[in-house]
Amino acid sequence: MAMAGIESWPAFCRDCLSDAGPDAPYSLAVPARGSVACPSCGSTRILAHPELEKLAIAHLDCDAFYAAIEKRDDPGLNGKPLIVGGEVRGVVSTCCYIARKYGVRSAMPMFQARKLCPQAVVLKPRHSHYAAVARQIREMMQALTPLVEPLSLDEAYLDLSGTDRIHHMSPARTMAKLASRIETEIGITVSVGLSGNKFLAKLASDLDKPRGFAVIGMGEAKSFLRDKPVGMIRGAGKATQARLARDGFTTIGQLQDADTRDLARRYGATGLWLSRMANAEDHRPVDPGGEMKTISSETTFNTDIAAPAELEAILWRQSERVSARAKKLGLSGHTVVLKLKTADFRLRTRSHTLDAPTQLADRIFRSARLALKREADGTKFRLLGVGISNLAPASGADPASLIDPEGDKRAAAERAMDRIREKFGGGAVGTGRGLKGGA
């Protein structure tokens, strides 16, 4: 939409960061692509917005993260549709933008994805490799501000308030520079959303994908949200959306027009939350301690499995993967969670809270195995997963035990193997259980 006074909007080139001409015909939120060239470098990636120099809350999202890393590592995949995920009965972890043109989406059953795009290259995910790349990106973000809140491996919030004095540039330019650095040094692209709070920043990062940068100003926020579906509000899941629709609320504008007291009476605390978000009022701080809540790994089987020994073997491999990620991230978990899905798609989750947090595969496995023994009663399962939650720094993990000396010996052996793997590679050594498939 055109705006009066557009000639006074701040604008800069996302590629060379130089000031851009002020006469560009831009729209709010999404920058016009290819309409004006940078006078310094000729790039058409110009960003302009009336609040560009004022906003400091950013959301960075890696574009098709797993697939982008695979294409970076194997240039032969460029130009081809790529799906990263399970095998015949698995699900899509992610897919490249070429595959998305065929209708492939994350979390889609693999058999459906193969039908939609039979020519796609399908690769199994390499989670530890992706985690290593994510750490590189996180270090880049934390070099700009200590207020980084990761949401997952491939996305995070940043609060850059006050950093203009340190970096001698606005948060918007700092984020554009970071995006360019990630593309140059890491070899993947990211999309950035910039606004005055987390809710709007995350919405903005989805507006201009891939390799995008979008801005939602606080002055335009309510009008921007007005015609959007209520499902755009974080926390408004399918059940909440269905209930809202029954009550006549399908757009965010309808929530804006509703009386807050009426929403609270109908939906309790959820109603108050919906009212605040609909009116672009999100006061949540960017919390560096609010990073990922769980570390988990799961697999969907090609055929249903009921045999306890087979399930234990799979549980061990998943426990090793969770342990490896926790160690790489410097985290541990107080609670071990077992996830099972039956052949008729019924989900079972069982959790056990430990006396002290752990990051060791052996302790994760043994805790989850207790629950698995109770569930493996002949039931056929199509999925098994394990994870740790209630995360804590690794510094307090796995203390020595006076009552379990054998456990301490296994822990010492696992740490010794970790040191060997770190020096000689991941396949240098394995446990007896691992070599026997988890027995």
N, C-alpha and C positions, 0 to 999 in steps of 0.2 A: 504494500500500500504506500502511496506517495504521501509525503509529509511536508508541510510548510516549514521553511527554515532549514531545509536539508543541506543547503550550502554551508552551514556552519557545523555540520557533523564532523567529529574527528574520524580520521580514516588512515589506515596504513597498509602497506603491502605485507602479506603473510610470508613471503619468500625472502625479501631483503630487509624488511622491517622499517623501510623508509616511509616518511609521510607521503600519502597519496593525495591526488587532486580532490578538492572538496565538492566538485560538481558531478559526482557519480550518481546515477539514478538508482539508489539502493532501496531495498525494502527492510522493514524491521524484522528482527529475528534471523531470517535467512539471507545471507549476502547474495547479490546477483552474480552469477557466474559468467565470466567472459565478456562483461559489458564495457569495462574500462581497463586500460593497460596501465601498469605502474610506470611513471615517467623515468624511474631509475633503472629498473631491470627488465621491463616489458611484461612482467607477469600479470595475469588477469585475476590473480587471487587477492583481491582487495577487500579489506574488511572495514565497514563503516557502520557506525551506530551512535545515536546521540549520547548514550551512557557508556561508551566504549572505554573511556579513561577512568570511570568511577567504580565499575564492578570488579569484585575480587574473589568470588566463589566460583571455582571451576570444577567441571567433571570431565575427566579424560577417559576415553574408552578406546581400546585397541580394536582395529577393524578386522573382524574374522580372525581372531588371534591365532588359534591353532593352525588354521589353513594358511595364514600369512607366513607363519614360521616355516611350515613345510615347503611352501613355494620359494621362500628365501633360500632354504637349504638345498633345494633341487630346482634350479631354473628351468629344467625340462618340463616342469608342471605348469609353467606360466602359459596362460591362454587356454588352459584346460579346466573343465569343471572338477572341483576337488571336494570330497567329503571326508571328514575326519570323524571316526566313530567306530561302533561295534561292528560285528560281522552280520550274519544273516538275521539274527533275532535281536540285535542290539539297537541302539538309537544313535542318531546323529549328534555328535558333540558340537560340531560347528561345520560350516561349509563356506566356500568362497563365494564371492558375489556372482560369479558366472553360474554356479550351481543354483543360486537363489533365483535366477531368472527362470528356472524350470519349476519353481515352486518348492524346492528343498528348503527346509528350515531346521534350526536346532531343536533337539528333543523329538524330532519326527522318527517313527520306527524306520529302521534301515530298509526293510523290504519295500516300504512305500517310497522312500527316497530313490531306491534303485529303479522302481517303476517309472518315476517321474523323470529320472536322468540316468538311463542305463549306460550311457557312455562315460559317466563320471569315474574318476580315479578315487578309490576308497583306501584310506590309510588308517591303521590303528593309532590311537593317540599315544604320544610320548610325554607323559605328564611331568616327569622329572626334568626333561629338557625344557618344556614350557615354563616350569617354575623357575629355572635358572634365568631365562630371558626376562621373566617378570621381575626378578630381583634386580636385574640391571636397570630396568625402567623405574622401579621404585627408588633406587639409589639416585637416579637423575632427578626425580620429583623431590626427594628429601633434601637434595642440595639446594633447592629453590626456597623451600619453606618446611619447617618442622611439622606444620599442620597438614599432614597427609593421612587420609582415611581410606585404605584399600577396601573395596567391596568384594573383590575376587582377584584372581590372578591378573585379569586384563582390564580392570577399571578401578578408578579411585577418585575421591574428592580431594581438592586442594583449597586451602584458604590462604590467599596471597595478600591479605590485608597488611599494609605497611611495608611490603617488600619493595615498593618502588624506590624507597630510600636506599635499599641495599643494592638492587640490580640496576638502578638508574633508568628504569623504564616501567610502564604501567603493567599491571597483572596481565592484561590482554596481550601485550607484546611479549611478556615473559612466557606465556603459554604458547604463543605462536613460535617462538624461538625453541621451546622444548619440543614441540611437535616436529619441527625441522630436524632437530638434533636426533630424535628417536629414529626418524626416517633415514638419516644419513649413517648413524653409527650402529643402530640395531637392525635396520633393513626392513622395517614394517611401518605401516601407516597407522595413525591414530586420528580420532575425531574429538573435538573439544567443544564443550558447552560452557558458556560464561553467563553468570547472572548474579543476583544479590542473595540467593539462598540455594540450599542443596536441591530442593525439589525442582526448581526452575532450571538449575544448571544441568541436572540429569536429563530433563526433557529436551533442553537445547542441544545436547550432544547427539541426540537421535535425528535432528532436523536436517543435517547436511552430510550424512554419511555417503560414501567413505571419504577419508582424508579431508574432513570438513571442520569448520569452525563457525558456530552459530551463537548468537547473543539474544537473550531475552531480558530486556530492561525492566526495572521495577515499575516504571511509568506505564508500560504497555501490558504488564503481566495479566491483569484481570481481563482485559479485552482479548488478549491472545488465548487465554484459557476458555473463554466463554462458550465457544461452539464445540469444544473437545468433549469426547465421551468420558463418563465418570471413571471408566477403566484406566484412564491415564493417571489417576491418583494412586500413588504408592499405597498398598494395603487394601485397596478396593478389589478384592479377588472376585472370582466368578459368583460365589454365593452372595457376597455383598452386592454385586452388580445386579443380580437377579432380584434381590429384595428391594433395592432402590428402584428398579424398573417397575416393579409391582406398585410402588408408591408414587410413580410418575416422575422419577428422577433419572434421566438418561444422559443429560449433558451437564457439564460443570456449571454452565450458566444458570441452570435450574437450581443447583445447590447455592450459587451466589445469591439468588433471589429469595431463598428460603430463610425463615426466621431461625436463628441459631438455637433458640430455646426449643423450637419444635423439632429440629434435628437431634438435639440432645435427648428430648423426651422419647423420640422414636428409636434411636440407635445407641443411646448412652454415650460413652467416651468416644466410640467410633463416629458418632454424629458430630461431636465437637471437632475431631480430627478432620473430617470431611469438610466442615465449614471453613476451617483454617486453610487447608490446602486449596480449596476452591477459590479463596480470596488471596491466594499467593502469600500466605503468612506461614512461613516455615522458620522457626527460630532455633532449630537444632544446630549446634556447633559442629564444625568439622573436628572429629574426635580421632586423634591418632591411636587411641586405645580401642577404637571401635572397629578394628579391622576384622578379617574373616572370623566367623563364629565357629566354624567347623573345618576339619581337614578330613576328607573321606575319599574312598575309592569303591567303585562297584562295577559289576560285570553282569551282563545278560547272557544266559547260556544259549547255545544253538539248539539244545534239546533239554527238556525238563530233567532235573536231577533230584533224586530222593536219597541216594546212598550217603550215609553220614561221612564215610571216609572221603568220598569225592568232594563233598561240601567243605570238609575240613581242609582239604588240599587247596581249594579255591580261597577259603578264608585266610590261609597262611599267606598266599600270594598277595591278596588285597592288604593284609596287615603290613607286609613288607613295603608296599607302595605308600601307605599312609605314613609309616615310620620314616621313609626316605624323604617325603615332602616335609614332614614336621622338622626333621633334622636340618634340611636345607633352609627352612624358614626361621629356624631358631625358636621353635614353639613346642609346647607339650600340651596334653589335655588331661583334665581331671576325670572326664567321663568317656567311656568307650560305648559306642552305639553299634548294634548289629541291625542290619536292614535285610529283610527277606521279602520276596514277592512270590506268591504261590502261582501255580499254573493257571488258576482262574483270576489272576490279577489282584488278589487281595494282599495288601501291604501289611507286614508285621515289622515293628521296630521294638527292640529291646535294648535297654541301657543299663550300665553299671558304673557307679561312681567310685573311684579309687581313693585310697587314703592319701596318696600323693600323685601329682600329675606324671604322665609318662610320655615318652616319645619312642620307646623301644618296641620293635616288632614283636618280640617274644611276649611282652606283657600285654600288648594290644590283643594279640592272638589268643592268649590263654584266658583273658577276661571275656572276649567275645565267644570263645568256644564253650564256655559254661552255658551261655544262653542258647547257642546253636544245638547243644546236646538235648536241651529241653524241647526245642522246636523240631528237630530232625526225627520225627516219629513215623516216618513213612510218607509224609506229605511231599508232594513233588513241587519243586521250586524252579522258577524261571530266572530269578535274579538274586544275587547275594552282594551285599556291600558291608563295609565296616568303616567307622570313622571315630575321631576323637573330637570332643566339644569341651566347653568351659575352658577355653585355651588360656595358657599362661606362658611366660618366658621359659626357655629351656633351662635356665640357670638353676631352677629349683626342682627339676625333674629327676625322678628315679633315684631317690636317696637309698643308701645302704639299709638293709633290713636285718634286724637281730633275730627275726623268727623265720627267715627264709634264706638261708645261706646258699641253697642251690639256685634260687632265683638270682642272687647276686653274682654267682659264677656265670650263669647264662648271660646276664647283663654285661659282664666284663668281656665275655667271648664275643658278644655282638659288637661292642665298641671296638674291639681289636679288629674284627672283620671290616668295620667301617673305615678304619685307618688304612687297611690294606686296599680296599676298594678305592679310596680317595687317591692313593698313590699309584695303583696299577690299573684302575678301571673297574667299572661295575661288575663285570663278569669274572673278576679275578678269583673270587672265593664265594662259597655259599654254604649255608647250614645243611646239616643232614636232613632236616625236615624239608628245606627248600629243594634239595637235590632229589628227594623222594616224593616231591609233589605235595608236601604238607602233612605227611603222616606223623 
